[in-house]
Amino acid sequence: MDRPNWKIILPVAAGLGFLLAGFWGLLLGPIATVAFISSRQKKLAAEIGVDDEDRRLAAFMAEAAKGEVARAATRKAGAQAASPPAAAPIRPEAAPGRKPSFEKITQRVARLEPRETFDALAAARLALLDNGRDAHAAAEAALLAKRLAPGKAQAGVRLRAAANAIALALAGGHAPLATGVFADFIAERTALPLTPPQWEALGRALLSDGSLMEAAWAMHAGALIGGDPVAAQKRLIEVAGRAAEARQPAVALKLYGTLLAKYPDSQYADFVRANMKLEEKKLGKT
């Protein structure tokens, strides 16, 4: 059974709903669409005996969207009954201190039973439909996608989810979320679809976090993807210098050695060798 492409279907349904019915069409359009597709999928599943995972996602989104419509109507009625409107109130989920840390998200995901994982992913995706900049929902979706989409065949699904979470976290100033997701996907880091500026920002976040080797890798990768090998060498030297300042000569030596191995004709080779001698003295090497 073909799986609906919800990334395309739901935004299109929302747009058409808005054109036809205004504000409420943003909600009613996707509801009607998922209800129709869900009905068709159920009919097909009954005919061929297939339990389609996307059908369950559509049904979940439809029910959740109905609840959102009811809540939106209550909020609108309350706002109209109030005396002159003031600034828009902070939504509960956006209130300071209400968002969970990456550690809390990880613990919550780890406690889920297999049968609960799909519904949790659907809820996270729905939160992203409601607020496309919700880095916490994106981080949770990435961790859940990793559980639900293992193996090489589904690598694209989980890696796109991870990259989206990292990008949203960096853009929203949630560095611990970005570094946490990266650490969780570090075994597949070479396949993460991030842009050069995102790799650079992630590297800076890792550098601030004290994860020097990971920071060097991310910043070096970003410069190389951007087609600037000179900048890539500078990033290795920069992080090696930070390691030396932090009294981690072994890390500094490893990074300097990496530079010489990758760029034997580097214009910085003499500078790097001189610094390596200093770090070797700190380790008691001759």
MIDOSE-1310 file (N, C-alpha, C; in nm, 2 decimals, decimal comma, always signed):
residues 286
mdrp	+0,09/-0,12/+0,00/+0,00/+0,00/+0,00/+0,09/+0,12/+0,00; +0,07/+0,22/-0,09/+0,14/+0,34/-0,10/+0,12/+0,43/+0,03; +0,23/+0,49/+0,08/+0,21/+0,57/+0,20/+0,20/+0,72/+0,16; +0,10/+0,78/+0,22/+0,08/+0,92/+0,19/+0,20/+1,01/+0,23
nwki	+0,24/+1,11/+0,15/+0,34/+1,20/+0,19/+0,29/+1,32/+0,27; +0,28/+1,30/+0,40/+0,21/+1,40/+0,48/+0,28/+1,53/+0,48; +0,41/+1,54/+0,45/+0,49/+1,66/+0,45/+0,43/+1,75/+0,34; +0,38/+1,69/+0,24/+0,32/+1,77/+0,12/+0,17/+1,78/+0,14
ilpv	+0,10/+1,67/+0,18/-0,04/+1,67/+0,18/-0,10/+1,77/+0,29; -0,04/+1,77/+0,41/-0,10/+1,85/+0,52/-0,08/+2,00/+0,49; +0,04/+2,05/+0,45/+0,05/+2,19/+0,43/-0,04/+2,24/+0,31; -0,05/+2,15/+0,21/-0,14/+2,19/+0,10/-0,28/+2,19/+0,14
aagl	-0,33/+2,10/+0,22/-0,46/+2,10/+0,28/-0,49/+2,22/+0,36; -0,39/+2,26/+0,44/-0,41/+2,38/+0,53/-0,42/+2,50/+0,44; -0,34/+2,51/+0,33/-0,34/+2,63/+0,24/-0,48/+2,64/+0,17; -0,52/+2,53/+0,12/-0,65/+2,53/+0,05/-0,77/+2,56/+0,15
gfll	-0,75/+2,50/+0,27/-0,86/+2,53/+0,37/-0,86/+2,68/+0,41; -0,74/+2,74/+0,42/-0,74/+2,89/+0,45/-0,80/+2,97/+0,34; -0,77/+2,93/+0,21/-0,83/+3,00/+0,10/-0,99/+2,99/+0,10; -1,04/+2,87/+0,13/-1,18/+2,85/+0,13/-1,25/+2,90/+0,25
agfw	-1,19/+2,89/+0,37/-1,27/+2,92/+0,49/-1,19/+3,01/+0,59; -1,08/+3,07/+0,54/-1,01/+3,16/+0,63/-0,94/+3,09/+0,74; -0,93/+3,15/+0,86/-0,85/+3,10/+0,97/-0,88/+2,95/+1,01; -1,01/+2,93/+1,02/-1,05/+2,79/+1,06/-1,02/+2,69/+0,96
glll	-1,00/+2,73/+0,83/-0,96/+2,64/+0,73/-0,82/+2,58/+0,75; -0,73/+2,66/+0,82/-0,60/+2,60/+0,85/-0,61/+2,47/+0,93; -0,71/+2,46/+1,02/-0,73/+2,34/+1,10/-0,82/+2,24/+1,03; -0,93/+2,30/+0,97/-1,03/+2,21/+0,92/-0,99/+2,14/+0,79
gpia	-0,90/+2,21/+0,71/-0,85/+2,15/+0,59/-0,77/+2,02/+0,61; -0,67/+2,03/+0,70/-0,60/+1,90/+0,73/-0,69/+1,80/+0,79; -0,78/+1,84/+0,88/-0,87/+1,74/+0,94/-0,95/+1,66/+0,84; -1,01/+1,74/+0,75/-1,09/+1,67/+0,64/-1,00/+1,58/+0,55
tvaf	-0,88/+1,63/+0,53/-0,79/+1,55/+0,44/-0,75/+1,42/+0,50; -0,71/+1,43/+0,63/-0,66/+1,31/+0,70/-0,78/+1,21/+0,72; -0,90/+1,27/+0,75/-1,01/+1,18/+0,76/-1,04/+1,11/+0,63; -1,04/+1,18/+0,52/-1,07/+1,12/+0,39/-0,96/+1,01/+0,36
issr	-0,83/+1,05/+0,38/-0,73/+0,95/+0,34/-0,73/+0,83/+0,44; -0,76/+0,86/+0,57/-0,77/+0,75/+0,66/-0,88/+0,65/+0,62; -1,00/+0,71/+0,58/-1,11/+0,63/+0,54/-1,07/+0,54/+0,42; -1,00/+0,60/+0,32/-0,96/+0,52/+0,21/-0,86/+0,41/+0,25
qkkl	-0,76/+0,45/+0,34/-0,66/+0,36/+0,38/-0,72/+0,24/+0,45; -0,82/+0,27/+0,54/-0,89/+0,16/+0,61/-0,96/+0,07/+0,52; -1,02/+0,12/+0,41/-1,09/+0,04/+0,32/-1,00/-0,05/+0,24; -0,88/+0,01/+0,20/-0,78/-0,07/+0,13/-0,72/-0,18/+0,22
aaei	-0,70/-0,14/+0,35/-0,64/-0,23/+0,44/-0,73/-0,35/+0,47; -0,86/-0,32/+0,47/-0,96/-0,43/+0,50/-0,96/-0,52/+0,38; -0,93/-0,47/+0,26/-0,94/-0,55/+0,14/-0,81/-0,64/+0,13; -0,70/-0,59/+0,17/-0,57/-0,66/+0,15/-0,51/-0,71/+0,28
gvdd	-0,57/-0,67/+0,39/-0,53/-0,72/+0,52/-0,40/-0,66/+0,57; -0,38/-0,53/+0,54/-0,26/-0,46/+0,58/-0,29/-0,36/+0,69; -0,20/-0,35/+0,79/-0,21/-0,25/+0,90/-0,11/-0,15/+0,87; -0,15/-0,04/+0,80/-0,05/+0,06/+0,75/-0,02/+0,16/+0,86
edrr	+0,11/+0,18/+0,89/+0,15/+0,26/+1,00/+0,11/+0,41/+0,97; +0,12/+0,45/+0,85/+0,08/+0,59/+0,81/-0,07/+0,61/+0,84; -0,15/+0,51/+0,82/-0,29/+0,52/+0,84/-0,32/+0,55/+0,99; -0,24/+0,48/+1,08/-0,26/+0,51/+1,22/-0,21/+0,65/+1,25
laaf	-0,11/+0,70/+1,19/-0,06/+0,84/+1,21/-0,17/+0,94/+1,16; -0,23/+0,91/+1,05/-0,33/+1,00/+1,00/-0,45/+1,01/+1,10; -0,49/+0,89/+1,15/-0,60/+0,88/+1,24/-0,57/+0,96/+1,37; -0,44/+0,94/+1,42/-0,40/+1,01/+1,54/-0,40/+1,16/+1,52
maea	-0,35/+1,20/+1,41/-0,35/+1,35/+1,38/-0,49/+1,40/+1,37; -0,58/+1,33/+1,31/-0,72/+1,38/+1,30/-0,78/+1,40/+1,43; -0,76/+1,30/+1,52/-0,82/+1,31/+1,66/-0,75/+1,43/+1,73; -0,62/+1,44/+1,72/-0,55/+1,54/+1,79/-0,59/+1,68/+1,74
akge	-0,61/+1,69/+1,61/-0,65/+1,82/+1,55/-0,79/+1,86/+1,59; -0,88/+1,76/+1,61/-1,01/+1,79/+1,66/-1,00/+1,86/+1,80; -0,91/+1,80/+1,88/-0,89/+1,86/+2,01/-0,84/+2,00/+2,01; -0,75/+2,02/+1,91/-0,69/+2,15/+1,89/-0,79/+2,25/+1,85
vara	-0,88/+2,21/+1,76/-0,99/+2,30/+1,72/-1,08/+2,34/+1,84; -1,11/+2,25/+1,93/-1,19/+2,28/+2,04/-1,12/+2,38/+2,14; -0,99/+2,35/+2,15/-0,91/+2,44/+2,24/-0,90/+2,58/+2,18; -0,88/+2,59/+2,05/-0,87/+2,72/+1,98/-1,00/+2,79/+1,99
atrk	-1,11/+2,73/+1,98/-1,24/+2,79/+1,99/-1,26/+2,85/+2,13; -1,22/+2,77/+2,23/-1,23/+2,82/+2,37/-1,14/+2,94/+2,39; -1,02/+2,94/+2,34/-0,93/+3,05/+2,36/-0,98/+3,17/+2,29; -1,04/+3,16/+2,17/-1,09/+3,27/+2,09/-1,21/+3,33/+2,16
agaq	-1,30/+3,24/+2,21/-1,42/+3,29/+2,29/-1,38/+3,37/+2,41; -1,28/+3,32/+2,48/-1,23/+3,39/+2,60/-1,17/+3,52/+2,57; -1,09/+3,53/+2,46/-1,03/+3,65/+2,42/-1,13/+3,76/+2,38; -1,24/+3,71/+2,31/-1,35/+3,81/+2,27/-1,42/+3,86/+2,39
aasp	-1,44/+3,78/+2,49/-1,51/+3,82/+2,61/-1,43/+3,91/+2,70; -1,30/+3,91/+2,68/-1,22/+3,99/+2,77/-1,22/+4,14/+2,73; -1,19/+4,23/+2,83/-1,18/+4,37/+2,80/-1,06/+4,39/+2,71; -1,03/+4,52/+2,67/-0,94/+4,54/+2,55/-0,82/+4,45/+2,55
paaa	-0,79/+4,39/+2,44/-0,69/+4,29/+2,43/-0,55/+4,35/+2,46; -0,48/+4,28/+2,53/-0,34/+4,32/+2,56/-0,25/+4,23/+2,47; -0,12/+4,23/+2,51/-0,02/+4,15/+2,43/-0,06/+4,01/+2,44; -0,03/+3,93/+2,33/-0,06/+3,79/+2,33/+0,00/+3,72/+2,45
pirp	-0,08/+3,64/+2,52/-0,02/+3,57/+2,63/+0,08/+3,46/+2,59; +0,16/+3,43/+2,68/+0,26/+3,32/+2,65/+0,19/+3,19/+2,66; +0,20/+3,11/+2,56/+0,14/+2,98/+2,56/+0,21/+2,89/+2,66; +0,13/+2,81/+2,73/+0,19/+2,73/+2,84/+0,32/+2,65/+2,80
eaap	+0,32/+2,59/+2,68/+0,43/+2,51/+2,64/+0,55/+2,60/+2,61; +0,53/+2,73/+2,59/+0,65/+2,82/+2,57/+0,69/+2,89/+2,69; +0,63/+2,88/+2,80/+0,66/+2,95/+2,92/+0,80/+2,91/+2,97; +0,88/+3,01/+3,03/+1,01/+2,98/+3,07/+1,01/+2,86/+3,17
grkp	+1,11/+2,77/+3,16/+1,12/+2,66/+3,25/+1,03/+2,54/+3,23; +0,94/+2,55/+3,13/+0,85/+2,44/+3,11/+0,90/+2,34/+3,01; +1,00/+2,38/+2,93/+1,05/+2,28/+2,83/+1,15/+2,19/+2,90; +1,14/+2,06/+2,86/+1,23/+1,96/+2,92/+1,38/+1,97/+2,87
sfek	+1,47/+1,93/+2,95/+1,61/+1,93/+2,90/+1,63/+1,81/+2,80; +1,74/+1,80/+2,74/+1,76/+1,69/+2,65/+1,77/+1,56/+2,73; +1,83/+1,57/+2,84/+1,84/+1,45/+2,93/+1,70/+1,40/+2,97; +1,61/+1,49/+3,00/+1,47/+1,45/+3,03/+1,40/+1,39/+2,91
itqr	+1,42/+1,45/+2,79/+1,36/+1,39/+2,67/+1,41/+1,25/+2,65; +1,54/+1,23/+2,66/+1,60/+1,10/+2,64/+1,55/+1,00/+2,74; +1,53/+1,04/+2,86/+1,48/+0,95/+2,97/+1,33/+0,91/+2,93; +1,25/+1,01/+2,89/+1,11/+0,98/+2,86/+1,10/+0,89/+2,74
varl	+1,18/+0,91/+2,64/+1,18/+0,82/+2,52/+1,22/+0,68/+2,56; +1,32/+0,67/+2,64/+1,37/+0,54/+2,68/+1,27/+0,46/+2,76; +1,18/+0,53/+2,83/+1,08/+0,46/+2,91/+0,96/+0,41/+2,83; +0,95/+0,45/+2,71/+0,83/+0,42/+2,63/+0,83/+0,27/+2,59
epre	+0,71/+0,21/+2,60/+0,69/+0,08/+2,56/+0,69/+0,08/+2,40; +0,72/-0,03/+2,34/+0,72/-0,03/+2,19/+0,59/+0,02/+2,13; +0,48/-0,02/+2,19/+0,34/+0,02/+2,14/+0,32/+0,16/+2,16; +0,39/+0,23/+2,25/+0,37/+0,37/+2,28/+0,45/+0,46/+2,19
tfda	+0,56/+0,40/+2,13/+0,65/+0,49/+2,06/+0,59/+0,55/+1,94; +0,51/+0,48/+1,86/+0,45/+0,54/+1,74/+0,36/+0,66/+1,78; +0,28/+0,65/+1,88/+0,19/+0,76/+1,92/+0,27/+0,88/+1,97; +0,38/+0,85/+2,03/+0,47/+0,96/+2,08/+0,53/+1,03/+1,96
laaa	+0,57/+0,96/+1,86/+0,63/+1,02/+1,74/+0,52/+1,11/+1,67; +0,40/+1,05/+1,66/+0,29/+1,13/+1,60/+0,26/+1,26/+1,67; +0,27/+1,25/+1,81/+0,25/+1,37/+1,89/+0,36/+1,47/+1,86; +0,48/+1,43/+1,85/+0,59/+1,52/+1,83/+0,58/+1,58/+1,69
rlal	+0,54/+1,50/+1,59/+0,52/+1,56/+1,46/+0,41/+1,66/+1,46; +0,30/+1,63/+1,53/+0,19/+1,72/+1,54/+0,23/+1,85/+1,60; +0,31/+1,85/+1,70/+0,37/+1,97/+1,77/+0,45/+2,05/+1,67; +0,52/+1,98/+1,58/+0,60/+2,05/+1,48/+0,51/+2,12/+1,37
ldng	+0,40/+2,05/+1,34/+0,30/+2,11/+1,25/+0,24/+2,24/+1,31; +0,22/+2,24/+1,44/+0,17/+2,35/+1,51/+0,27/+2,46/+1,53; +0,39/+2,43/+1,55/+0,50/+2,52/+1,57/+0,63/+2,47/+1,50; +0,66/+2,51/+1,38/+0,77/+2,45/+1,31/+0,90/+2,48/+1,37
rdah	+0,91/+2,57/+1,47/+1,04/+2,61/+1,53/+1,06/+2,54/+1,67; +0,97/+2,44/+1,70/+0,97/+2,38/+1,83/+1,09/+2,28/+1,83; +1,21/+2,33/+1,88/+1,33/+2,24/+1,88/+1,31/+2,12/+1,97; +1,24/+2,14/+2,08/+1,22/+2,03/+2,18/+1,14/+1,91/+2,12
aaae	+1,03/+1,95/+2,05/+0,95/+1,85/+1,98/+1,04/+1,78/+1,87; +1,12/+1,86/+1,80/+1,20/+1,81/+1,69/+1,31/+1,71/+1,75; +1,37/+1,74/+1,87/+1,46/+1,66/+1,93/+1,40/+1,52/+1,97; +1,28/+1,53/+2,03/+1,21/+1,41/+2,06/+1,17/+1,33/+1,94
aall	+1,13/+1,39/+1,83/+1,10/+1,32/+1,71/+1,22/+1,25/+1,65; +1,34/+1,32/+1,67/+1,46/+1,25/+1,62/+1,49/+1,13/+1,70; +1,48/+1,13/+1,83/+1,51/+1,01/+1,91/+1,41/+0,90/+1,88; +1,29/+0,94/+1,86/+1,18/+0,84/+1,84/+1,20/+0,78/+1,70
akrl	+1,24/+0,86/+1,60/+1,26/+0,81/+1,46/+1,38/+0,71/+1,46; +1,48/+0,74/+1,55/+1,59/+0,65/+1,56/+1,55/+0,51/+1,60; +1,45/+0,51/+1,70/+1,39/+0,38/+1,74/+1,30/+0,31/+1,64; +1,22/+0,39/+1,57/+1,13/+0,34/+1,48/+1,18/+0,31/+1,34
apgk	+1,29/+0,38/+1,30/+1,35/+0,36/+1,17/+1,50/+0,32/+1,17; +1,52/+0,20/+1,23/+1,66/+0,15/+1,23/+1,70/+0,09/+1,10; +1,83/+0,06/+1,08/+1,88/+0,00/+0,96/+1,91/+0,10/+0,85; +1,98/+0,05/+0,75/+2,02/+0,13/+0,64/+1,91/+0,18/+0,55
aqag	+1,81/+0,09/+0,53/+1,70/+0,12/+0,44/+1,62/+0,25/+0,49; +1,62/+0,27/+0,62/+1,54/+0,39/+0,67/+1,63/+0,50/+0,73; +1,76/+0,49/+0,69/+1,86/+0,59/+0,74/+1,82/+0,73/+0,71; +1,76/+0,76/+0,59/+1,73/+0,89/+0,55/+1,62/+0,95/+0,65
vrlr	+1,53/+0,87/+0,69/+1,42/+0,92/+0,78/+1,48/+0,97/+0,91; +1,56/+0,89/+0,97/+1,61/+0,93/+1,11/+1,71/+1,04/+1,09; +1,79/+1,04/+0,99/+1,90/+1,14/+0,97/+1,84/+1,28/+0,94; +1,73/+1,28/+0,86/+1,66/+1,41/+0,83/+1,60/+1,46/+0,96
aaan	+1,55/+1,37/+1,04/+1,49/+1,41/+1,17/+1,59/+1,47/+1,26; +1,71/+1,40/+1,27/+1,82/+1,45/+1,35/+1,87/+1,59/+1,30; +1,89/+1,60/+1,17/+1,94/+1,73/+1,12/+1,84/+1,84/+1,14; +1,71/+1,81/+1,13/+1,61/+1,91/+1,15/+1,62/+1,96/+1,30
aial	+1,63/+1,86/+1,39/+1,64/+1,89/+1,53/+1,76/+1,98/+1,57; +1,87/+1,94/+1,51/+2,00/+2,02/+1,54/+1,98/+2,16/+1,48; +1,93/+2,17/+1,36/+1,91/+2,30/+1,30/+1,82/+2,39/+1,38; +1,71/+2,34/+1,42/+1,61/+2,42/+1,50/+1,67/+2,45/+1,63
alag	+1,74/+2,36/+1,70/+1,80/+2,39/+1,83/+1,90/+2,50/+1,82; +1,99/+2,50/+1,71/+2,09/+2,60/+1,69/+2,02/+2,74/+1,67; +1,92/+2,74/+1,58/+1,85/+2,86/+1,54/+1,78/+2,92/+1,66; +1,73/+2,83/+1,75/+1,65/+2,88/+1,87/+1,74/+2,91/+1,99
ghap	+1,87/+2,89/+1,98/+1,95/+2,92/+2,10/+1,95/+2,80/+2,20; +1,92/+2,68/+2,16/+1,91/+2,57/+2,25/+2,03/+2,48/+2,22; +2,15/+2,52/+2,25/+2,27/+2,45/+2,22/+2,28/+2,31/+2,28; +2,23/+2,29/+2,41/+2,24/+2,16/+2,47/+2,15/+2,06/+2,39
latg	+2,04/+2,10/+2,33/+1,96/+2,01/+2,25/+2,04/+1,97/+2,13; +2,10/+2,07/+2,06/+2,18/+2,04/+1,94/+2,29/+1,94/+1,97; +2,37/+1,97/+2,07/+2,48/+1,88/+2,10/+2,44/+1,75/+2,15; +2,32/+1,74/+2,22/+2,27/+1,61/+2,26/+2,23/+1,53/+2,15
vfad	+2,15/+1,58/+2,05/+2,11/+1,51/+1,94/+2,23/+1,46/+1,86; +2,33/+1,55/+1,84/+2,45/+1,51/+1,77/+2,52/+1,39/+1,83; +2,53/+1,40/+1,96/+2,60/+1,29/+2,04/+2,52/+1,16/+2,02; +2,39/+1,17/+2,01/+2,31/+1,05/+2,00/+2,32/+0,99/+1,86
fiae	+2,36/+1,07/+1,76/+2,37/+1,02/+1,62/+2,51/+1,03/+1,58; +2,61/+1,03/+1,67/+2,75/+1,05/+1,63/+2,80/+0,94/+1,54; +2,75/+0,82/+1,56/+2,79/+0,71/+1,47/+2,76/+0,73/+1,32; +2,66/+0,82/+1,30/+2,62/+0,84/+1,16/+2,64/+0,99/+1,12
rtal	+2,74/+1,05/+1,19/+2,76/+1,20/+1,17/+2,80/+1,23/+1,03; +2,87/+1,14/+0,96/+2,91/+1,18/+0,82/+2,80/+1,19/+0,73; +2,68/+1,13/+0,76/+2,56/+1,14/+0,68/+2,46/+1,24/+0,72; +2,49/+1,31/+0,82/+2,39/+1,42/+0,86/+2,38/+1,53/+0,76
pltp	+2,26/+1,56/+0,71/+2,25/+1,66/+0,60/+2,24/+1,80/+0,66; +2,36/+1,85/+0,71/+2,36/+1,99/+0,77/+2,44/+2,08/+0,67; +2,41/+2,21/+0,67/+2,48/+2,30/+0,58/+2,61/+2,34/+0,65; +2,71/+2,40/+0,58/+2,83/+2,45/+0,64/+2,81/+2,54/+0,75
pqwe	+2,72/+2,64/+0,75/+2,70/+2,73/+0,86/+2,65/+2,65/+0,98; +2,56/+2,55/+0,96/+2,51/+2,47/+1,07/+2,62/+2,39/+1,13; +2,71/+2,33/+1,05/+2,82/+2,25/+1,11/+2,91/+2,35/+1,19; +2,93/+2,47/+1,14/+3,02/+2,56/+1,21/+2,95/+2,60/+1,35
algr	+2,82/+2,63/+1,35/+2,75/+2,66/+1,47/+2,75/+2,55/+1,57; +2,73/+2,43/+1,52/+2,73/+2,31/+1,60/+2,87/+2,29/+1,66; +2,97/+2,31/+1,58/+3,11/+2,30/+1,63/+3,14/+2,40/+1,75; +3,09/+2,52/+1,73/+3,11/+2,62/+1,83/+3,03/+2,58/+1,96
alls	+2,91/+2,52/+1,95/+2,84/+2,48/+2,06/+2,91/+2,36/+2,13; +2,97/+2,27/+2,06/+3,05/+2,16/+2,11/+3,17/+2,21/+2,18; +3,23/+2,31/+2,12/+3,36/+2,37/+2,18/+3,32/+2,43/+2,31; +3,21/+2,50/+2,32/+3,17/+2,56/+2,45/+3,14/+2,46/+2,55
dgsl	+3,10/+2,34/+2,51/+3,06/+2,23/+2,59/+3,18/+2,15/+2,64; +3,30/+2,18/+2,58/+3,42/+2,11/+2,62/+3,44/+1,98/+2,54; +3,36/+1,96/+2,44/+3,38/+1,84/+2,36/+3,47/+1,87/+2,24; +3,60/+1,87/+2,27/+3,70/+1,93/+2,17/+3,71/+1,85/+2,05
meaa	+3,72/+1,72/+2,05/+3,74/+1,64/+1,93/+3,62/+1,65/+1,84; +3,50/+1,64/+1,91/+3,38/+1,65/+1,83/+3,36/+1,79/+1,77; +3,40/+1,89/+1,84/+3,40/+2,03/+1,79/+3,49/+2,04/+1,67; +3,61/+1,99/+1,68/+3,70/+2,00/+1,57/+3,65/+1,93/+1,44
wamh	+3,59/+1,81/+1,47/+3,54/+1,73/+1,35/+3,43/+1,81/+1,28; +3,33/+1,87/+1,36/+3,22/+1,94/+1,30/+3,26/+2,07/+1,23; +3,35/+2,14/+1,29/+3,40/+2,27/+1,23/+3,48/+2,24/+1,10; +3,56/+2,14/+1,11/+3,65/+2,10/+0,99/+3,56/+2,05/+0,88
agal	+3,45/+1,97/+0,92/+3,36/+1,92/+0,81/+3,29/+2,03/+0,75; +3,24/+2,12/+0,83/+3,17/+2,24/+0,77/+3,25/+2,32/+0,67; +3,37/+2,34/+0,70/+3,46/+2,42/+0,61/+3,49/+2,34/+0,48; +3,51/+2,21/+0,50/+3,53/+2,13/+0,38/+3,41/+2,12/+0,29
iggd	+3,29/+2,10/+0,35/+3,17/+2,10/+0,27/+3,15/+2,23/+0,20; +3,19/+2,34/+0,26/+3,18/+2,47/+0,20/+3,29/+2,50/+0,10; +3,38/+2,40/+0,08/+3,49/+2,41/-0,02/+3,60/+2,50/+0,02; +3,63/+2,51/+0,15/+3,74/+2,60/+0,19/+3,84/+2,52/+0,28
pvaa	+3,93/+2,44/+0,22/+4,03/+2,36/+0,29/+4,12/+2,45/+0,38; +4,15/+2,57/+0,35/+4,23/+2,65/+0,43/+4,16/+2,68/+0,56; +4,03/+2,72/+0,55/+3,95/+2,74/+0,67/+3,94/+2,61/+0,76; +3,93/+2,49/+0,69/+3,93/+2,37/+0,76/+4,05/+2,34/+0,84
qkrl	+4,17/+2,38/+0,79/+4,29/+2,37/+0,86/+4,30/+2,46/+0,98; +4,25/+2,58/+0,96/+4,24/+2,68/+1,07/+4,16/+2,63/+1,18; +4,05/+2,56/+1,15/+3,96/+2,51/+1,26/+4,03/+2,41/+1,34; +4,11/+2,32/+1,28/+4,18/+2,22/+1,35/+4,29/+2,29/+1,44
ieva	+4,35/+2,39/+1,39/+4,46/+2,46/+1,47/+4,39/+2,53/+1,58; +4,28/+2,59/+1,56/+4,20/+2,67/+1,66/+4,17/+2,58/+1,78; +4,11/+2,46/+1,75/+4,06/+2,37/+1,85/+4,18/+2,31/+1,92; +4,29/+2,28/+1,85/+4,41/+2,23/+1,91/+4,47/+2,33/+2,01
graa	+4,46/+2,46/+1,97/+4,51/+2,56/+2,06/+4,42/+2,57/+2,19; +4,29/+2,55/+2,17/+4,20/+2,55/+2,29/+4,23/+2,43/+2,38; +4,27/+2,32/+2,32/+4,30/+2,20/+2,40/+4,43/+2,22/+2,48; +4,53/+2,29/+2,41/+4,65/+2,33/+2,48/+4,62/+2,42/+2,60
earq	+4,54/+2,52/+2,58/+4,50/+2,61/+2,69/+4,43/+2,54/+2,80; +4,35/+2,43/+2,77/+4,28/+2,36/+2,87/+4,37/+2,25/+2,93; +4,50/+2,25/+2,90/+4,59/+2,15/+2,95/+4,55/+2,01/+2,91; +4,52/+2,00/+2,79/+4,49/+1,86/+2,73/+4,59/+1,84/+2,61
pava	+4,72/+1,82/+2,64/+4,82/+1,81/+2,54/+4,79/+1,69/+2,45; +4,74/+1,58/+2,50/+4,72/+1,46/+2,42/+4,61/+1,50/+2,31; +4,51/+1,57/+2,34/+4,41/+1,61/+2,24/+4,47/+1,71/+2,14; +4,55/+1,80/+2,19/+4,62/+1,90/+2,10/+4,71/+1,82/+2,00
lkly	+4,78/+1,73/+2,05/+4,87/+1,65/+1,96/+4,80/+1,57/+1,86; +4,69/+1,52/+1,90/+4,61/+1,44/+1,81/+4,55/+1,53/+1,69; +4,51/+1,65/+1,73/+4,45/+1,74/+1,63/+4,56/+1,79/+1,53; +4,68/+1,83/+1,59/+4,79/+1,87/+1,51/+4,83/+1,76/+1,42
gtll	+4,84/+1,63/+1,47/+4,88/+1,52/+1,39/+4,78/+1,50/+1,28; +4,65/+1,52/+1,30/+4,55/+1,50/+1,20/+4,57/+1,60/+1,09; +4,60/+1,72/+1,12/+4,62/+1,82/+1,02/+4,74/+1,79/+0,93; +4,85/+1,74/+0,99/+4,97/+1,71/+0,91/+4,94/+1,59/+0,82
akyp	+4,86/+1,49/+0,88/+4,83/+1,37/+0,80/+4,74/+1,40/+0,68; +4,64/+1,49/+0,70/+4,55/+1,53/+0,60/+4,60/+1,63/+0,50; +4,69/+1,72/+0,55/+4,74/+1,83/+0,47/+4,89/+1,83/+0,48; +4,97/+1,73/+0,43/+5,11/+1,73/+0,44/+5,18/+1,85/+0,39
dsqy	+5,12/+1,92/+0,29/+5,19/+2,04/+0,23/+5,12/+2,17/+0,28; +5,06/+2,16/+0,40/+4,99/+2,28/+0,45/+5,09/+2,39/+0,48; +5,04/+2,51/+0,45/+5,12/+2,63/+0,48/+5,14/+2,65/+0,63; +5,06/+2,58/+0,71/+5,08/+2,59/+0,85/+5,16/+2,48/+0,91
adfv	+5,23/+2,40/+0,83/+5,30/+2,28/+0,88/+5,41/+2,32/+0,98; +5,49/+2,42/+0,95/+5,60/+2,45/+1,04/+5,54/+2,50/+1,17; +5,44/+2,58/+1,17/+5,37/+2,63/+1,29/+5,32/+2,51/+1,37; +5,26/+2,42/+1,31/+5,20/+2,30/+1,37/+5,31/+2,22/+1,44
ranm	+5,42/+2,19/+1,37/+5,53/+2,11/+1,42/+5,59/+2,18/+1,54; +5,60/+2,31/+1,54/+5,66/+2,38/+1,65/+5,57/+2,36/+1,78; +5,44/+2,37/+1,75/+5,34/+2,36/+1,86/+5,34/+2,21/+1,91; +5,36/+2,12/+1,83/+5,36/+1,98/+1,87/+5,48/+1,95/+1,96
klee	+5,59/+2,02/+1,94/+5,71/+2,00/+2,03/+5,67/+2,05/+2,16; +5,60/+2,16/+2,17/+5,57/+2,22/+2,30/+5,47/+2,12/+2,38; +5,38/+2,07/+2,30/+5,28/+1,98/+2,37/+5,35/+1,85/+2,41; +5,44/+1,80/+2,33/+5,52/+1,68/+2,37/+5,60/+1,70/+2,49
kklg	+5,65/+1,82/+2,51/+5,73/+1,85/+2,63/+5,63/+1,84/+2,76; +5,51/+1,88/+2,74/+5,41/+1,88/+2,85/+5,38/+1,73/+2,89; +5,39/+1,65/+2,79/+5,37/+1,50/+2,82/+5,49/+1,43/+2,86; +5,61/+1,50/+2,86/+5,73/+1,44/+2,90/+5,80/+1,36/+2,79
kt	+5,75/+1,39/+2,66/+5,82/+1,32/+2,55/+5,94/+1,40/+2,50; +6,03/+1,33/+2,44/+6,15/+1,39/+2,39/+6,14/+1,41/+2,24
